[in-house]
Structures are given as C-alpha cells and as structure tokens.
Amino acid sequence: MRKEGKAVVGGSIYTDRLEEDREFGQSEMKRLGMLTLPSWDFNDYDAALKFIQENPGRYVYKPSGFIPADWKGLLFIAKEEDGKDLYEVLQQNKTIISKKIKQFQLQKFVSGVEVGMSAFFNGQNFITPILIAFEHKRLFPGELGPMTGEMGTSMFWAEPNKLFNETTGKMTEDLRKSGYVGYIDINCIVNGRGIYPLEFTCRFGYPTISIQQEGVLSEWGEFLYQIANHNPYTLKTKKGFQVGVVCVTPPFPYDDPSEMELYKDLSILFKKPNLDGVHIGDIKVIDNIWRVAGSSGYVLIVTGHGTTMEEARKQTYGRLENIILLNMIYRTDIGVTWGEDSDKLQTWGYLY
C-alpha cells in the first residue's frame, strides 16, 4: 500500500522482524548502544544443560526464532542463584519441549522494575508526549500463573526522559529508513545499575490501545490521519495516570472449544447503565444485551483515570464492580506497586 502511495499506519519488514525474531531485536538494541543483558542462543537442550552446569547462575529461558506468539509465553525464570531449578525443569522436560520449541535463549536474570518506554512514530519522528507503562502479563495477581498477552497495565504520559532517550528514542533513524508509522514500545528491566531492554512491540498493543484512549484527549481519526501522512502532531493527553484491566472467561488464555461452548453467548450485564471506561473484546449484541462471542474468552477491557495512581485504580475497579459476568476473571492488583516502583525510578534518576 505504501508503494502505491497510500497513507498507512502500520508495520514494516524491519519492525516486524524486531518483534518476531528475539535474537535480531537484541542485536539491534546492542548495535544502537543500548545496555543489553548477556544472552546465549541454543537449538540443543543438552548443550544448554551443559552450559548451566559449567556457568552456574540465574537465567531466564525464552523461546525464540519465528514461532507462534502464544509460545513465547512459555518461559521460565530461575529463582535459585546457581540455576539449579532451571536445570531441573529443562532436564525433566527437554523431550517434550524440544518437539515444540526448537530455538531458545538463556538470558542472564536481573532484578528491578519492569517498565515499557513507548511512543507513536509518524514515519519521520516520534510524537510527544511519550508513554511510560507497566504491564502485567501473568494470569493471576502477584505475577502467578501462565503468561498471557497482557492482563492489565498502568501508565502515564510524559515528556521524553532518560528512560525513553536511552531506549526507544534511539530507534528514530532506523524507523525512518524502514518507513514505519505507528506505535512502538521497548519493554525493559531497570535498576540502579542500568536500563536493560528486553523486547519490542511494533504495533498497537492490546489492551494498551484501550487504556491509551482513557488518557488521550486528541481526536483519534485526526491523529492517525496526520501521522500516516508523516505530519508533525502534538498529542493532547490528560495529566495523571491511567489503569486498564482485562476481563476474561474460561478458556482464556487457552484454546479449548468445548470449554468455550459453555461461555459463548452468556450475557454481560451492567448494574447501572454506565459504560464509561468499558472497551469491547469479543462480544456481540443481541436484543440490546451484550453477550460473549468469539473463541478466546477475551471479553472486556475496563479503564480508569486519576490524578494519582490510587485514584485511577479506584475508578477502574469501581467500574468493574458494575459488571455482572459469570466466572469473570481479572487481576486485582494492577497499579498496586506504583508507590514502590516510582520511588525507585525517581531515586535512580530515570524519570527526568
């Protein structure tokens, strides 16, 4: 479409590869001077086991290469300092996992605050303000359970700061060359020693785009039209914080048609006729009643805003209380660690 001269908000060959090929993404981060974590690529599980034996330490096992997006969630973070727990997991499961995951990476573990630095790009430059976001990908509160695409996020808009300038901000020239227009994020672990980028998202994020709508005052059609045409634009956003929570039903995050049959067509009711902050996932409307649709169990995203993170949380979870859906599952702790995390980020000097 771009070759035909059409204005497009969307990916490029380069940005698709940044997200889909973990090794390539890491190599680009390193080339641009970002502080990447040491990692080792494998296609043989016995070789990886030997590596852990010879180099004891905490590692993160990450599937890599071109694999289905859902499989990338099959990662394991060692908790023991010598990596013995990861060794045992790989040893006991190598026959099963190797049939599905042919390529994988062992990345050095580092503790800190997980945070994403992102912005929209108009094909020439980044649009400000930029977005600082804290994703929660596991199914249950306290970061327990299986990895999902994302169960909720807290965020705020800001002017470019050290976090952004040392990560996503370094991508300007390469994004310009690739013709990319749209949203781009680099998820990182940060601590007092540095900012360690982990992975790219080079597209609209879900549920991120719904939560962004809670904080953006500009008209979206006008905004997207302008950046698709490579025009400068000042994005108008609310001051304060936004929180978004994903509401699902079984079989999410799994694919189970028989389980989905139990929930498909179930009603989604509201105690009061107020849909503020309610964004649709897979639903349909029959006789003015919202009902579960699709095959994933990904039903709603509920968002809220506040001048403080606690106010944003209160509004979001208040809106959730208005919803009646059988066996609805959602995280109750989105944004709850902000006080501790913000103190650390301020102390480390990353928000300036």
N, C-alpha and C positions, 0 to 999 in steps of 0.2 A: 504493500500500500504506500509506503514511503517512496519507493521508486516511481510510483505513478503520480507522485506529487501531492498526495493526500496528507492532511494534518492528523497525526496519530499520537495518542497516549498509549505507550506500550513498550515491550521489551526489544532487545537486540540480540544478535547471536552472542556477543560478548557478555552481556549481562545475564542471559540465560545460563551461560556456562559458569559464570561466577557463583550462581546459586546451586546449580545441579551437580557440579564437579567440585567436591570439597578440596581436593588437592590443588586444583587450579586456583580456586578462590584464595587459599592460603598463600600460594606462590605470588599472586598479585599483591596481596597485602604486604608481604615481605619486600617485594620489588619497590613498592611505594614508600618504604621506610616505616611501616607500622611494626609494633613490637609483638611479633607472633610467638606463640608458645612452641617449644620444640615438639615435633611430631615425627612418627615413623610409619610408613605405609607398608602394608603386608597383603599378600594373597595366599599365604600359607599359615595355618594356625599353629603348626608345630614350631615354625620359625618364630612366631610371636611369643609362644610359651618359653622358648629358649631365651629370647630377648629379655623377658621379665625376670627369669632366673638369674641371668648374668647382669642385669641392671635393675635391682630392686628399687621400687618407688611407686608413688601413686600415679596412675594413669587413667585416662578415660578411653574406653573402647567405643569407636564411632564407625558405623558402616559408611562406605564411601563409594566413589565411582558413580556411574549412571544407574541408579536403582529407583524403584517406586518411592515416592515421597514418604509414604507411611513407614517404610522400612528404616528410614533414617532415625526414627524414634527408638529403634532397638539398640540403645546404647547403655553402657554400664559404667558407673563411676566408682572406682576403688575407694574404699574407706580406710583400709589399712595402709600404713606408711610404706610397707615393703611390697604392696601389691598382691599379697598372697590371696586375698579374696577374689580379685580379678583373675588371677592364675587359675584358681579352682573352678570358677564359672566357665572359663574358656576350655579348660581341660575336660570338664564333665559334659559340655555341650557342643564341642567342636564338630562332631559328626553331624549333628542336626543343623547347627547354624551354617556350616560351610556349604550346605546344599542350597542355601538361600542368599547368604552374604559372601560373595567371592572376594571382594576387596574391602579392606577396612584399615582404620588408622588407630594407632595408640598415641594419644596426646598427653603431654605432661599436665597433671592436675595443678590448678592454682586456685586458692580460695579468694573470695572477695565478693563484690556486689555485681550482679548480672544486670546489665543495662544496655539498651539499644539507642544508637545515635542515628537519626534519620532526617530526611527532608525530601521535598519534591524537586525534580530537576526539569528544566524547560528545554533541554537539548543544548543549552549553552552554559547555563549557570544554575546554581542552587537557588531556590526560592526561600526567603526567610519570612517568618521565624522558622527555626528547625524544631524537631520534636525529640524529647528525651522520654523514653518509655521503658517500663519494667514488666516484662512478660512472665506469665506463669503457665508452663506447658504441661505439667503433670495433672492427672485427673482429679486428685484429691487434695484437700487443704494440707499444708505442711510439706508440700512437694513430695507427696506419696503417690504410688500407683503408676500406671503406664503413662508414657509420653503421649500427648495429643498434639494436634496442630497448635492449639493455644486455648486455655480455659478462661483467660481474663488478663487484663493489662491495666496498669495505672500509668498516667502520662502527664506531661505539661509541655507547653510551647515556650521557647526561649530564643534569644539571640545566639549566634554561633559562639561556642565556648571551647575550652581546652579539650573536652571530651570529643566534640564534633571535629574540631580542626585537626586533631591527631589521628582521626579515623576516616569517617565518611567524607569529610571535606577534602581529603587528598585525592578523591576519585574524579575531580572535575574534568581534567584534561582527557582521561580515558573514556569517560561517559560521553563527552562532547564528540570524540572521534567515532564512537560506536553508534551515534545517533539516538541514544536512549532518551526517552521522555517519560517521566512518571516518578513513582515513589521508590526510594532506595534506603535500606537500613543495614547497619552492621551491628550485630549483637556482640557484646563484649563482656569480659570479666575484668573488673578494675579493682586495684588495691593500692596501698601506699607505695608500691614499687613500680607500678606502671599500668597502662591500658592494654589489654590483651584481646584483640579482635578474634571472634570465633567463626562467624558465618555471615553470609549475605542474604538479604531478601530484596529482590529486584522486581517488584510488582506491588500491587495493592495487597496489604496484609489483612487477614481475617482472623479475629474480629477488629483488627486495628482500624480499618476504614470506618467502621460504625462508631468507634469511640472518638475518632478524629472529628466526625460530624458533630459530636457533642460540644467540641471546643472551637470549631471553625465558624466564623460569622460571615465570611465571604460567600457569595452565591457559587455553588459548585460548578454549574454549567459554564458560567463565565470564566471561572478559574481554569478549568480543564481546557476550554477553548483557547485561552491565551497561551498556556504553556505548550499546547500541541502546535501552536504557530510560532514557538520559540520567542514569545514576547516576555518582557520583564513583568513581574506582578508582585504586589505586596499583599501577602495573605493576612487577612484580618482574623485574629483569634481572641478568645476570652483569656483574661488573666486568671490564674489559679490552676486547678487540677481537674483531670477527668479520670473516671474509673469505668471500666466495662467488664461485665461478667457474662460468660456464655452459659446458656441454659440448654441442657440436652436431656434425652431419654435413652434408655437402652435401645439398640445395642451399642451406641456410641461408647468408645471410639472404634468398635469392631464392626465387621461386615457380617451380619447374621440375618438373612432374610426371614427365617422363621420367627426370630425374636421381634424383628421389625413389624411383622404382621400383627403382633399384639398391640403395638402403639400407633400404627398408622391409622389416621382418621380420628384419633382421640381429640376431644375438644380442648382448646386453650381459652380459659375464661378469665375475666378481669372483675375483681370485686367492685371497682369503681370504673366508669368509662373514661379512663385517662391513659393514653398511650404515649405520653411523654417519655422519651428515652428508650422506647421499645423498638428494636430493629429486627426485621424478619430473617429467619434462616429458611429451612424447608417447611413451609406451611402453605395451606390453601384456605380459601374462604368459601363455605357452603352455607347458604341461607343466613348470611351475616355472622356466622360462627367461625372463628379461626380453628383450624384443625391441623394436626401433624401430617406432613406429607413427605415424599421422597423416600430414601432408603438408608439414611445415615443417622437419624435421631438428633441432628443438629437443628434445633428449633428456633431459639431466640438469642439475641444479644441485648442486654439491658445496660444502659449507661447513665451516668450522673456527673454533675459538675459541682465544684465548690471552691471557695477562696482558699480553703485548706484541704489537705488530702482527707482528713476525717470528715469534713462536710461533704466531699464528693462521695465518699464511701456511704455515708448516711443516706444521701439522696438515692444512690444506686440501689442499696439493699431495701430501702423503703419502697421503691418501685417494684422490686422483686416480690415483696410481700403482697402486692396487689394481684399477682398472677396465680391462677389455680390450674395446675397441670399434673396429672397422675405420675408419680415417681420421677418428678423433675430432679435432675442432678445439677449442682453448680458449686463452685468454690465459694467459701465464706470468708476467705482471708485476702482477697485482692486489695492491695494497697496498705495492708496492715503493718508491713515492715518499713514503711516510708520514713518514720521518725529516725530509726536507727541508720537506715541507708543514707538519708540526707545528711546526717551528722558526719558520716564517713566521707561522703563526697565533698562536703564543704571543707573538712579537715585536710583532705588530700589536694584541695585546690582545683578540682575538676569542673566546677560549675561557673567559672569566670572566663 
